[in-house]
Amino acid sequence: MGTYKYSAEFRADAVALARSSGRPVSRVAAELGVNHETLRQWIKTAEKAARPEAVAESAKDAEFAALRKQVRELEMERDILRRAAKYFAGETNW
């Protein structure tokens, strides 16, 4: 099975047709010769793009996740350095 690349214009037209027709997405997709899940993804992407606050929220969520990961890494490095300092200081109780 091959993968197909559709132009941005075709995607936009397909989304507009699906929104305006009032017919089920699966029927519109069948008429266009596109997989219905592909058309659903295009619609979902278009809806996200239409709501800039949702894009900003997802960007914030991604930034928070990256910062949490960085905090975990820094805490791990700190703990390793503490253990190394205790070891080289001659303290064996960790």
Phi and psi in radians as a Rosetta constraint file:
Dihedral C 1 N 2 CA 2 C 2 CIRCULARHARMONIC -1.626 0.35
Dihedral N 2 CA 2 C 2 N 3 CIRCULARHARMONIC 2.821 0.35
Dihedral C 2 N 3 CA 3 C 3 CIRCULARHARMONIC -1.758 0.35
Dihedral N 3 CA 3 C 3 N 4 CIRCULARHARMONIC 2.494 0.35
Dihedral C 3 N 4 CA 4 C 4 CIRCULARHARMONIC -1.990 0.35
Dihedral N 4 CA 4 C 4 N 5 CIRCULARHARMONIC 2.506 0.35
Dihedral C 4 N 5 CA 5 C 5 CIRCULARHARMONIC -1.860 0.35
Dihedral N 5 CA 5 C 5 N 6 CIRCULARHARMONIC 2.181 0.35
Dihedral C 5 N 6 CA 6 C 6 CIRCULARHARMONIC -1.870 0.35
Dihedral N 6 CA 6 C 6 N 7 CIRCULARHARMONIC 2.525 0.35
Dihedral C 6 N 7 CA 7 C 7 CIRCULARHARMONIC -1.215 0.35
Dihedral N 7 CA 7 C 7 N 8 CIRCULARHARMONIC 2.756 0.35
Dihedral C 7 N 8 CA 8 C 8 CIRCULARHARMONIC -1.099 0.35
Dihedral N 8 CA 8 C 8 N 9 CIRCULARHARMONIC -0.618 0.35
Dihedral C 8 N 9 CA 9 C 9 CIRCULARHARMONIC -1.133 0.35
Dihedral N 9 CA 9 C 9 N 10 CIRCULARHARMONIC -0.753 0.35
Dihedral C 9 N 10 CA 10 C 10 CIRCULARHARMONIC -1.090 0.35
Dihedral N 10 CA 10 C 10 N 11 CIRCULARHARMONIC -0.754 0.35
Dihedral C 10 N 11 CA 11 C 11 CIRCULARHARMONIC -1.059 0.35
Dihedral N 11 CA 11 C 11 N 12 CIRCULARHARMONIC -0.820 0.35
Dihedral C 11 N 12 CA 12 C 12 CIRCULARHARMONIC -1.087 0.35
Dihedral N 12 CA 12 C 12 N 13 CIRCULARHARMONIC -0.742 0.35
Dihedral C 12 N 13 CA 13 C 13 CIRCULARHARMONIC -1.129 0.35
Dihedral N 13 CA 13 C 13 N 14 CIRCULARHARMONIC -0.708 0.35
Dihedral C 13 N 14 CA 14 C 14 CIRCULARHARMONIC -1.131 0.35
Dihedral N 14 CA 14 C 14 N 15 CIRCULARHARMONIC -0.730 0.35
Dihedral C 14 N 15 CA 15 C 15 CIRCULARHARMONIC -1.123 0.35
Dihedral N 15 CA 15 C 15 N 16 CIRCULARHARMONIC -0.777 0.35
Dihedral C 15 N 16 CA 16 C 16 CIRCULARHARMONIC -1.082 0.35
Dihedral N 16 CA 16 C 16 N 17 CIRCULARHARMONIC -0.716 0.35
Dihedral C 16 N 17 CA 17 C 17 CIRCULARHARMONIC -1.126 0.35
Dihedral N 17 CA 17 C 17 N 18 CIRCULARHARMONIC -0.772 0.35
Dihedral C 17 N 18 CA 18 C 18 CIRCULARHARMONIC -1.120 0.35
Dihedral N 18 CA 18 C 18 N 19 CIRCULARHARMONIC -0.669 0.35
Dihedral C 18 N 19 CA 19 C 19 CIRCULARHARMONIC -1.251 0.35
Dihedral N 19 CA 19 C 19 N 20 CIRCULARHARMONIC -0.703 0.35
Dihedral C 19 N 20 CA 20 C 20 CIRCULARHARMONIC -1.501 0.35
Dihedral N 20 CA 20 C 20 N 21 CIRCULARHARMONIC -0.381 0.35
Dihedral C 20 N 21 CA 21 C 21 CIRCULARHARMONIC -1.333 0.35
Dihedral N 21 CA 21 C 21 N 22 CIRCULARHARMONIC -0.509 0.35
Dihedral C 21 N 22 CA 22 C 22 CIRCULARHARMONIC 1.365 0.35
Dihedral N 22 CA 22 C 22 N 23 CIRCULARHARMONIC 0.010 0.35
Dihedral C 22 N 23 CA 23 C 23 CIRCULARHARMONIC -1.553 0.35
Dihedral N 23 CA 23 C 23 N 24 CIRCULARHARMONIC 2.804 0.35
Dihedral C 23 N 24 CA 24 C 24 CIRCULARHARMONIC -1.060 0.35
Dihedral N 24 CA 24 C 24 N 25 CIRCULARHARMONIC 2.572 0.35
Dihedral C 24 N 25 CA 25 C 25 CIRCULARHARMONIC -1.046 0.35
Dihedral N 25 CA 25 C 25 N 26 CIRCULARHARMONIC -0.674 0.35
Dihedral C 25 N 26 CA 26 C 26 CIRCULARHARMONIC -1.110 0.35
Dihedral N 26 CA 26 C 26 N 27 CIRCULARHARMONIC -0.622 0.35
Dihedral C 26 N 27 CA 27 C 27 CIRCULARHARMONIC -1.242 0.35
Dihedral N 27 CA 27 C 27 N 28 CIRCULARHARMONIC -0.759 0.35
Dihedral C 27 N 28 CA 28 C 28 CIRCULARHARMONIC -1.078 0.35
Dihedral N 28 CA 28 C 28 N 29 CIRCULARHARMONIC -0.747 0.35
Dihedral C 28 N 29 CA 29 C 29 CIRCULARHARMONIC -1.086 0.35
Dihedral N 29 CA 29 C 29 N 30 CIRCULARHARMONIC -0.713 0.35
Dihedral C 29 N 30 CA 30 C 30 CIRCULARHARMONIC -1.125 0.35
Dihedral N 30 CA 30 C 30 N 31 CIRCULARHARMONIC -0.685 0.35
Dihedral C 30 N 31 CA 31 C 31 CIRCULARHARMONIC -1.153 0.35
Dihedral N 31 CA 31 C 31 N 32 CIRCULARHARMONIC -0.577 0.35
Dihedral C 31 N 32 CA 32 C 32 CIRCULARHARMONIC -1.505 0.35
Dihedral N 32 CA 32 C 32 N 33 CIRCULARHARMONIC -0.213 0.35
Dihedral C 32 N 33 CA 33 C 33 CIRCULARHARMONIC 1.370 0.35
Dihedral N 33 CA 33 C 33 N 34 CIRCULARHARMONIC 0.541 0.35
Dihedral C 33 N 34 CA 34 C 34 CIRCULARHARMONIC -2.081 0.35
Dihedral N 34 CA 34 C 34 N 35 CIRCULARHARMONIC 2.571 0.35
Dihedral C 34 N 35 CA 35 C 35 CIRCULARHARMONIC -1.074 0.35
Dihedral N 35 CA 35 C 35 N 36 CIRCULARHARMONIC 2.413 0.35
Dihedral C 35 N 36 CA 36 C 36 CIRCULARHARMONIC -1.133 0.35
Dihedral N 36 CA 36 C 36 N 37 CIRCULARHARMONIC -0.565 0.35
Dihedral C 36 N 37 CA 37 C 37 CIRCULARHARMONIC -1.243 0.35
Dihedral N 37 CA 37 C 37 N 38 CIRCULARHARMONIC -0.566 0.35
Dihedral C 37 N 38 CA 38 C 38 CIRCULARHARMONIC -1.113 0.35
Dihedral N 38 CA 38 C 38 N 39 CIRCULARHARMONIC -0.792 0.35
Dihedral C 38 N 39 CA 39 C 39 CIRCULARHARMONIC -1.119 0.35
Dihedral N 39 CA 39 C 39 N 40 CIRCULARHARMONIC -0.674 0.35
Dihedral C 39 N 40 CA 40 C 40 CIRCULARHARMONIC -1.070 0.35
Dihedral N 40 CA 40 C 40 N 41 CIRCULARHARMONIC -0.721 0.35
Dihedral C 40 N 41 CA 41 C 41 CIRCULARHARMONIC -1.128 0.35
Dihedral N 41 CA 41 C 41 N 42 CIRCULARHARMONIC -0.690 0.35
Dihedral C 41 N 42 CA 42 C 42 CIRCULARHARMONIC -1.095 0.35
Dihedral N 42 CA 42 C 42 N 43 CIRCULARHARMONIC -0.729 0.35
Dihedral C 42 N 43 CA 43 C 43 CIRCULARHARMONIC -1.126 0.35
Dihedral N 43 CA 43 C 43 N 44 CIRCULARHARMONIC -0.768 0.35
Dihedral C 43 N 44 CA 44 C 44 CIRCULARHARMONIC -1.083 0.35
Dihedral N 44 CA 44 C 44 N 45 CIRCULARHARMONIC -0.743 0.35
Dihedral C 44 N 45 CA 45 C 45 CIRCULARHARMONIC -1.116 0.35
Dihedral N 45 CA 45 C 45 N 46 CIRCULARHARMONIC -0.712 0.35
Dihedral C 45 N 46 CA 46 C 46 CIRCULARHARMONIC -1.143 0.35
Dihedral N 46 CA 46 C 46 N 47 CIRCULARHARMONIC -0.660 0.35
Dihedral C 46 N 47 CA 47 C 47 CIRCULARHARMONIC -1.156 0.35
Dihedral N 47 CA 47 C 47 N 48 CIRCULARHARMONIC -0.692 0.35
Dihedral C 47 N 48 CA 48 C 48 CIRCULARHARMONIC -1.121 0.35
Dihedral N 48 CA 48 C 48 N 49 CIRCULARHARMONIC -0.717 0.35
Dihedral C 48 N 49 CA 49 C 49 CIRCULARHARMONIC -1.170 0.35
Dihedral N 49 CA 49 C 49 N 50 CIRCULARHARMONIC -0.500 0.35
Dihedral C 49 N 50 CA 50 C 50 CIRCULARHARMONIC -1.323 0.35
Dihedral N 50 CA 50 C 50 N 51 CIRCULARHARMONIC -0.326 0.35
Dihedral C 50 N 51 CA 51 C 51 CIRCULARHARMONIC -1.956 0.35
Dihedral N 51 CA 51 C 51 N 52 CIRCULARHARMONIC 1.677 0.35
Dihedral C 51 N 52 CA 52 C 52 CIRCULARHARMONIC -1.132 0.35
Dihedral N 52 CA 52 C 52 N 53 CIRCULARHARMONIC -0.500 0.35
Dihedral C 52 N 53 CA 53 C 53 CIRCULARHARMONIC -1.172 0.35
Dihedral N 53 CA 53 C 53 N 54 CIRCULARHARMONIC -0.531 0.35
Dihedral C 53 N 54 CA 54 C 54 CIRCULARHARMONIC -1.212 0.35
Dihedral N 54 CA 54 C 54 N 55 CIRCULARHARMONIC -0.660 0.35
Dihedral C 54 N 55 CA 55 C 55 CIRCULARHARMONIC -1.146 0.35
Dihedral N 55 CA 55 C 55 N 56 CIRCULARHARMONIC -0.730 0.35
Dihedral C 55 N 56 CA 56 C 56 CIRCULARHARMONIC -1.118 0.35
Dihedral N 56 CA 56 C 56 N 57 CIRCULARHARMONIC -0.710 0.35
Dihedral C 56 N 57 CA 57 C 57 CIRCULARHARMONIC -1.125 0.35
Dihedral N 57 CA 57 C 57 N 58 CIRCULARHARMONIC -0.739 0.35
Dihedral C 57 N 58 CA 58 C 58 CIRCULARHARMONIC -1.171 0.35
Dihedral N 58 CA 58 C 58 N 59 CIRCULARHARMONIC -0.590 0.35
Dihedral C 58 N 59 CA 59 C 59 CIRCULARHARMONIC -1.162 0.35
Dihedral N 59 CA 59 C 59 N 60 CIRCULARHARMONIC -0.699 0.35
Dihedral C 59 N 60 CA 60 C 60 CIRCULARHARMONIC -1.127 0.35
Dihedral N 60 CA 60 C 60 N 61 CIRCULARHARMONIC -0.766 0.35
Dihedral C 60 N 61 CA 61 C 61 CIRCULARHARMONIC -1.047 0.35
Dihedral N 61 CA 61 C 61 N 62 CIRCULARHARMONIC -0.733 0.35
Dihedral C 61 N 62 CA 62 C 62 CIRCULARHARMONIC -1.129 0.35
Dihedral N 62 CA 62 C 62 N 63 CIRCULARHARMONIC -0.693 0.35
Dihedral C 62 N 63 CA 63 C 63 CIRCULARHARMONIC -1.159 0.35
Dihedral N 63 CA 63 C 63 N 64 CIRCULARHARMONIC -0.730 0.35
Dihedral C 63 N 64 CA 64 C 64 CIRCULARHARMONIC -1.063 0.35
Dihedral N 64 CA 64 C 64 N 65 CIRCULARHARMONIC -0.751 0.35
Dihedral C 64 N 65 CA 65 C 65 CIRCULARHARMONIC -1.092 0.35
Dihedral N 65 CA 65 C 65 N 66 CIRCULARHARMONIC -0.735 0.35
Dihedral C 65 N 66 CA 66 C 66 CIRCULARHARMONIC -1.135 0.35
Dihedral N 66 CA 66 C 66 N 67 CIRCULARHARMONIC -0.697 0.35
Dihedral C 66 N 67 CA 67 C 67 CIRCULARHARMONIC -1.181 0.35
Dihedral N 67 CA 67 C 67 N 68 CIRCULARHARMONIC -0.688 0.35
Dihedral C 67 N 68 CA 68 C 68 CIRCULARHARMONIC -1.080 0.35
Dihedral N 68 CA 68 C 68 N 69 CIRCULARHARMONIC -0.726 0.35
Dihedral C 68 N 69 CA 69 C 69 CIRCULARHARMONIC -1.088 0.35
Dihedral N 69 CA 69 C 69 N 70 CIRCULARHARMONIC -0.748 0.35
Dihedral C 69 N 70 CA 70 C 70 CIRCULARHARMONIC -1.121 0.35
Dihedral N 70 CA 70 C 70 N 71 CIRCULARHARMONIC -0.690 0.35
Dihedral C 70 N 71 CA 71 C 71 CIRCULARHARMONIC -1.089 0.35
Dihedral N 71 CA 71 C 71 N 72 CIRCULARHARMONIC -0.772 0.35
Dihedral C 71 N 72 CA 72 C 72 CIRCULARHARMONIC -1.044 0.35
Dihedral N 72 CA 72 C 72 N 73 CIRCULARHARMONIC -0.755 0.35
Dihedral C 72 N 73 CA 73 C 73 CIRCULARHARMONIC -1.118 0.35
Dihedral N 73 CA 73 C 73 N 74 CIRCULARHARMONIC -0.751 0.35
Dihedral C 73 N 74 CA 74 C 74 CIRCULARHARMONIC -1.157 0.35
Dihedral N 74 CA 74 C 74 N 75 CIRCULARHARMONIC -0.685 0.35
Dihedral C 74 N 75 CA 75 C 75 CIRCULARHARMONIC -1.116 0.35
Dihedral N 75 CA 75 C 75 N 76 CIRCULARHARMONIC -0.682 0.35
Dihedral C 75 N 76 CA 76 C 76 CIRCULARHARMONIC -1.142 0.35
Dihedral N 76 CA 76 C 76 N 77 CIRCULARHARMONIC -0.751 0.35
Dihedral C 76 N 77 CA 77 C 77 CIRCULARHARMONIC -1.084 0.35
Dihedral N 77 CA 77 C 77 N 78 CIRCULARHARMONIC -0.735 0.35
Dihedral C 77 N 78 CA 78 C 78 CIRCULARHARMONIC -1.061 0.35
Dihedral N 78 CA 78 C 78 N 79 CIRCULARHARMONIC -0.785 0.35
Dihedral C 78 N 79 CA 79 C 79 CIRCULARHARMONIC -1.104 0.35
Dihedral N 79 CA 79 C 79 N 80 CIRCULARHARMONIC -0.687 0.35
Dihedral C 79 N 80 CA 80 C 80 CIRCULARHARMONIC -1.113 0.35
Dihedral N 80 CA 80 C 80 N 81 CIRCULARHARMONIC -0.756 0.35
Dihedral C 80 N 81 CA 81 C 81 CIRCULARHARMONIC -1.139 0.35
Dihedral N 81 CA 81 C 81 N 82 CIRCULARHARMONIC -0.674 0.35
Dihedral C 81 N 82 CA 82 C 82 CIRCULARHARMONIC -1.089 0.35
Dihedral N 82 CA 82 C 82 N 83 CIRCULARHARMONIC -0.773 0.35
Dihedral C 82 N 83 CA 83 C 83 CIRCULARHARMONIC -1.123 0.35
Dihedral N 83 CA 83 C 83 N 84 CIRCULARHARMONIC -0.714 0.35
Dihedral C 83 N 84 CA 84 C 84 CIRCULARHARMONIC -1.123 0.35
Dihedral N 84 CA 84 C 84 N 85 CIRCULARHARMONIC -0.715 0.35
Dihedral C 84 N 85 CA 85 C 85 CIRCULARHARMONIC -1.111 0.35
Dihedral N 85 CA 85 C 85 N 86 CIRCULARHARMONIC -0.736 0.35
Dihedral C 85 N 86 CA 86 C 86 CIRCULARHARMONIC -1.116 0.35
Dihedral N 86 CA 86 C 86 N 87 CIRCULARHARMONIC -0.736 0.35
Dihedral C 86 N 87 CA 87 C 87 CIRCULARHARMONIC -1.085 0.35
Dihedral N 87 CA 87 C 87 N 88 CIRCULARHARMONIC -0.852 0.35
Dihedral C 87 N 88 CA 88 C 88 CIRCULARHARMONIC -1.303 0.35
Dihedral N 88 CA 88 C 88 N 89 CIRCULARHARMONIC -0.293 0.35
Dihedral C 88 N 89 CA 89 C 89 CIRCULARHARMONIC -1.468 0.35
Dihedral N 89 CA 89 C 89 N 90 CIRCULARHARMONIC -0.144 0.35
Dihedral C 89 N 90 CA 90 C 90 CIRCULARHARMONIC 1.658 0.35
Dihedral N 90 CA 90 C 90 N 91 CIRCULARHARMONIC 0.040 0.35
Dihedral C 90 N 91 CA 91 C 91 CIRCULARHARMONIC -1.464 0.35
Dihedral N 91 CA 91 C 91 N 92 CIRCULARHARMONIC 2.197 0.35
Dihedral C 91 N 92 CA 92 C 92 CIRCULARHARMONIC -1.832 0.35
Dihedral N 92 CA 92 C 92 N 93 CIRCULARHARMONIC -0.087 0.35
Dihedral C 92 N 93 CA 93 C 93 CIRCULARHARMONIC -1.544 0.35
Dihedral N 93 CA 93 C 93 N 94 CIRCULARHARMONIC 1.974 0.35
